[in-house]
Amino acid sequence: MALSSHYHEHKPNVPIIMEDVFGWVREGNAFQVRVWLDDHEHDLNVGDDHAFSLLHWASKEGHVSIVEMLLSRGARVNATNMGDDTSLHLAAAHGHRPIVVKLLARKADVHATNEHGMTPLHYACYWGFEQIAEDLIVSGAQIGACNKRGQTPMDVCQGPSRQAIAEIAIENGQNPNERIPFKDQTWKGTKSRTRDATLSRYTGVDVSSLNLITKIAESHSGELWRGKWQGNEIVARILAVQEVTPRISRDFQTEFPALRIFAHSNICPVLAAANQPPNLVVISQYMPFGSLYNVLHEQSSVVIDHSQAMRFAVDVARGMSYLHSLDPPILR
């Protein structure tokens, strides 16, 4: 798909391959989207200049097949754009019930609020989408939740839908006259923004651009540092190589791109690397809970019961299965 130069004048920070895939999603070009996703270096959770993810756009435009494709490959259901809208907000606001149902089946947050304090139910009620409102209420959405202006979904209901939605709420044990004050939860840091496009765009970086703050660990293989790069929290592994010969540097440059796997939700990808002898540095996204070993064997707030252990095992198996399916295989 050829993109006009005018389009790139307004979005100079996103590479053309990113522009292409956002355009394909908006158009509903499922074939091109599938081809793009099949490249494991492509990040399906990437956001555009306004932090709209591919799932945001597919949900907004009503492309069910693309939504299914993204969800099956691990798209983050509750990621937010710059206005704090989730994909469920957009699907509900535009009346795409089949997509709303699929998002709810993937545990989309019915209580999510955007920058105006609006929930998906506010939008379903405002636009009179009674069936979507019912789906949301059945899934636990609160008819009395106030936005930042003190308005509930019932307050913004239009015309004949008001009575019908009130009856749906009553049938599901809710009081349509209840008012639940808005509570700003942003300070908790629980919202998850879409991933910055720069994270999957860069390959080689300058060591001087890394702000390494705290040494986390050290072993025979090298040092592990926590820091920041491009405004994102990262961990940098500085490899312990006695002498970085030209051949070692060349092999490193050839092999590390194979680890930039953004296409599977159960694999933590290598974001980039710094190849500046004598420094060889591998950069990954910071994981607050550390490795699975840290969670299992060290103090952690994660409760490990049987069901959680099974989820860990299944997720590990899915990640390993994907790695073994790659052609050519990644050699250790």
C-alpha positions in Angstrom: 0.0 0.0 0.0 1.5 3.3 -1.1 1.2 6.1 1.5 1.2 9.8 0.4 4.1 12.0 1.5 1.5 14.3 3.0 0.6 11.5 5.5 4.2 11.2 6.7 4.6 15.0 7.1 2.2 14.7 10.0 3.6 11.6 11.5 7.4 11.7 11.0 8.2 9.6 14.1 6.5 6.4 13.0 8.3 4.3 10.4 6.5 3.5 7.1 5.9 -0.1 8.0 4.0 1.0 11.1 2.0 3.5 9.1 1.1 0.7 6.7 -0.2 -1.7 9.4 -2.3 1.0 11.0 -3.8 1.8 7.6 -4.5 -1.8 6.8 -6.3 -2.3 10.2 -8.4 0.8 9.6 -9.3 -0.4 6.1 -10.0 -4.0 7.3 -7.3 -5.5 5.1 -7.1 -8.8 7.1 -4.7 -10.4 4.7 -2.0 -7.7 4.9 -2.4 -7.5 8.7 -1.9 -11.3 9.0 1.3 -11.1 6.9 2.6 -8.2 9.0 1.8 -10.1 12.2 3.6 -13.3 11.0 6.9 -11.4 11.2 7.9 -12.1 14.9 9.8 -8.8 15.1 6.6 -6.9 14.6 4.9 -5.8 17.9 1.1 -6.2 17.8 0.8 -4.0 20.9 2.5 -1.0 19.4 0.7 2.3 19.6 0.6 5.2 17.0 1.2 8.8 17.7 -1.9 9.0 19.9 -1.2 5.6 21.5 -4.0 3.9 19.5 -3.1 0.2 19.3 -4.0 -2.1 16.4 -6.8 -3.5 18.6 -8.1 0.1 19.3 -8.4 0.8 15.6 -10.0 -2.6 14.7 -12.5 -2.2 17.6 -13.3 1.4 16.5 -13.8 0.5 12.8 -15.7 -2.7 13.6 -13.4 -5.3 11.9 -14.3 -8.5 13.7 -11.9 -10.8 11.9 -8.9 -8.5 12.7 -10.0 -8.2 16.3 -10.2 -12.0 16.5 -6.7 -12.3 14.9 -5.2 -9.8 17.4 -6.8 -11.3 20.4 -5.7 -14.8 19.5 -2.1 -13.6 19.2 -2.1 -11.9 22.6 -3.1 -8.3 22.1 -3.5 -6.4 25.4 -7.2 -6.0 25.9 -7.0 -3.2 28.4 -4.3 -1.1 26.9 -5.2 2.6 26.8 -4.6 5.4 24.2 -3.6 9.0 25.1 -7.2 9.7 26.2 -7.3 6.6 28.4 -9.8 4.9 26.2 -9.6 1.1 26.0 -10.7 -0.9 23.0 -14.0 -1.6 24.9 -14.7 2.1 25.1 -14.3 2.4 21.3 -16.3 -0.7 20.4 -19.2 0.3 22.7 -19.2 3.9 21.5 -19.4 2.8 17.8 -22.0 0.1 18.3 -19.9 -2.9 17.4 -21.6 -5.5 19.6 -19.8 -8.6 18.2 -16.5 -7.0 19.1 -17.8 -5.9 22.6 -18.8 -9.6 23.2 -15.3 -10.8 22.2 -13.5 -8.2 24.3 -15.7 -9.1 27.3 -14.9 -12.8 26.8 -11.2 -11.8 27.1 -11.9 -10.0 30.4 -12.0 -6.5 29.2 -12.4 -4.1 32.1 -16.0 -2.9 32.2 -15.1 -0.4 34.9 -12.3 1.3 33.0 -12.6 5.1 32.9 -11.1 7.5 30.3 -9.8 11.0 30.8 -13.4 12.2 31.2 -14.3 9.6 33.8 -16.5 7.8 31.2 -16.9 4.1 31.2 -17.9 2.0 28.2 -21.4 1.9 29.6 -21.6 5.7 29.5 -21.0 5.5 25.7 -23.4 2.7 25.1 -26.1 4.5 26.9 -25.4 7.9 25.3 -25.7 6.4 21.8 -28.7 4.3 22.7 -27.0 0.9 22.1 -29.4 -1.1 24.3 -27.9 -4.6 23.6 -24.4 -3.4 24.2 -25.5 -1.8 27.5 -27.1 -5.1 28.5 -23.9 -7.0 27.7 -21.9 -4.6 29.8 -24.3 -4.6 32.8 -24.5 -8.4 32.8 -20.7 -8.4 32.9 -20.7 -6.1 36.0 -20.7 -2.6 34.6 -22.3 -0.2 37.2 -25.3 1.9 36.0 -24.7 4.3 38.8 -21.0 5.1 38.2 -20.4 8.8 37.9 -18.0 10.4 35.4 -15.9 13.5 36.3 -19.0 15.7 35.7 -21.1 13.7 38.1 -23.1 12.0 35.4 -24.1 8.4 35.5 -24.8 6.3 32.4 -28.5 6.8 33.1 -28.0 10.6 33.0 -26.5 10.5 29.5 -29.2 8.1 28.1 -31.0 9.5 25.1 -34.7 9.1 24.3 -36.6 5.7 24.5 -33.4 3.8 25.4 -33.5 5.3 28.9 -36.4 3.2 30.1 -35.2 0.0 28.5 -31.7 0.3 30.0 -33.2 1.1 33.4 -35.2 -2.1 33.2 -32.1 -4.1 32.2 -30.3 -2.6 35.3 -33.2 -3.6 37.6 -33.3 -7.1 36.2 -29.6 -7.5 37.0 -30.0 -6.3 40.6 -28.9 -2.7 40.2 -30.7 0.5 41.1 -30.9 2.9 38.1 -31.2 5.9 40.5 -28.0 5.0 42.5 -25.1 7.4 42.2 -21.5 6.2 42.8 -19.1 9.1 43.1 -16.2 9.2 40.6 -12.9 8.2 42.1 -9.7 9.1 40.4 -7.6 5.9 40.3 -4.8 7.2 38.1 -2.4 7.7 41.0 -2.4 3.9 41.4 -0.6 3.5 38.1 -2.8 0.6 37.1 -3.6 1.8 33.6 -1.5 0.2 30.9 -0.6 2.5 27.9 0.1 1.0 24.5 3.7 0.2 23.8 5.8 3.1 22.4 6.6 2.5 18.7 10.2 3.3 19.5 10.6 0.1 21.5 10.1 -2.2 18.5 11.7 0.1 15.9 15.2 0.5 17.2 17.8 -2.2 16.8 21.3 -0.8 17.4 21.6 2.0 20.0 24.4 4.1 21.5 25.6 3.0 24.9 25.6 6.7 26.0 21.8 6.9 25.4 21.3 4.3 28.2 20.7 5.8 31.7 21.8 2.8 33.8 20.8 3.5 37.4 20.9 0.3 39.6 22.9 -2.9 39.3 20.5 -5.7 39.8 22.8 -8.7 39.5 26.2 -9.9 38.5 27.4 -13.3 37.3 30.0 -15.0 35.1 28.0 -14.0 32.0 27.9 -10.3 32.8 26.1 -7.5 34.8 22.4 -6.8 34.8 21.4 -3.1 35.3 18.1 -1.4 35.7 17.7 1.9 33.9 15.8 4.0 31.4 16.0 4.4 27.6 13.8 6.6 25.5 11.7 7.3 28.6 11.0 3.6 29.2 12.1 1.4 32.1 14.5 -1.2 30.8 17.0 -3.8 32.0 20.4 -3.9 30.3 22.6 -7.0 30.3 26.3 -6.0 29.8 27.9 -9.2 28.5 31.2 -10.3 30.1 33.4 -11.0 27.1 37.2 -10.9 27.8 38.0 -9.6 24.4 35.4 -8.4 21.8 37.1 -9.2 18.6 35.7 -8.0 15.2 34.3 -11.5 14.6 32.5 -11.6 18.0 31.1 -8.2 17.3 29.9 -9.3 13.8 28.3 -12.5 15.2 26.5 -10.5 17.9 25.1 -8.1 15.4 23.9 -11.0 13.3 22.3 -13.1 16.1 20.6 -10.6 18.4 17.8 -9.6 16.0 16.5 -13.2 16.2 15.6 -12.5 19.9 13.4 -9.5 19.0 10.2 -11.5 19.2 7.3 -9.1 19.6 4.6 -11.4 18.1 3.9 -13.6 21.1 2.5 -12.5 24.5 4.4 -15.2 26.4 7.8 -14.1 25.3 9.7 -11.1 26.7 11.5 -9.7 23.7 14.9 -8.2 23.3 14.2 -4.5 22.5 17.6 -3.5 21.2 21.3 -4.0 21.6 24.4 -1.8 21.8 27.3 -3.2 19.8 30.2 -0.9 20.7 33.3 -2.9 21.5 34.4 -3.4 24.2 30.7 -3.1 25.2 28.1 -5.6 24.1 24.7 -4.8 25.8 21.3 -6.5 25.4 18.3 -4.3 26.3 14.9 -5.7 27.4 11.8 -4.3 29.0 11.8 -4.0 32.8 9.7 -6.7 34.5 8.5 -5.4 38.0 8.3 -8.9 39.4 11.6 -10.1 38.0 11.9 -13.6 36.5 9.7 -16.6 37.3 12.5 -17.8 39.6 12.2 -14.6 41.6 8.4 -15.0 41.9 8.7 -18.7 42.9 11.7 -18.7 45.2 11.9 -15.1 46.6 9.6 -12.8 48.5 6.8 -11.7 46.2 3.3 -10.3 46.5 2.1 -12.9 43.9 0.1 -15.6 45.6 1.1 -19.0 44.1 -1.9 -21.4 44.4 -2.6 -24.4 42.2 -4.5 -22.4 39.6 -1.8 -19.8 39.4 0.9 -22.5 39.1 -1.0 -24.1 36.2 -1.3 -20.7 34.5 2.4 -20.2 34.8 3.0 -23.7 33.3 0.6 -23.2 30.4 2.1 -19.8 29.6 5.6 -21.2 29.6 4.5 -24.0 27.4 2.9 -21.6 24.9 6.0 -19.5 24.8 8.2 -22.6 24.2 5.9 -24.0 21.6 6.1 -20.7 19.7 9.9 -20.7 19.9 10.0 -24.3 18.6 7.7 -23.4 15.7 10.1 -20.7 14.3 11.8 -21.4 11.0 14.8 -21.1 11.1 15.0 -22.1 14.8 16.7 -19.9 17.3 19.9 -21.6 18.3 21.0 -21.3 22.0 
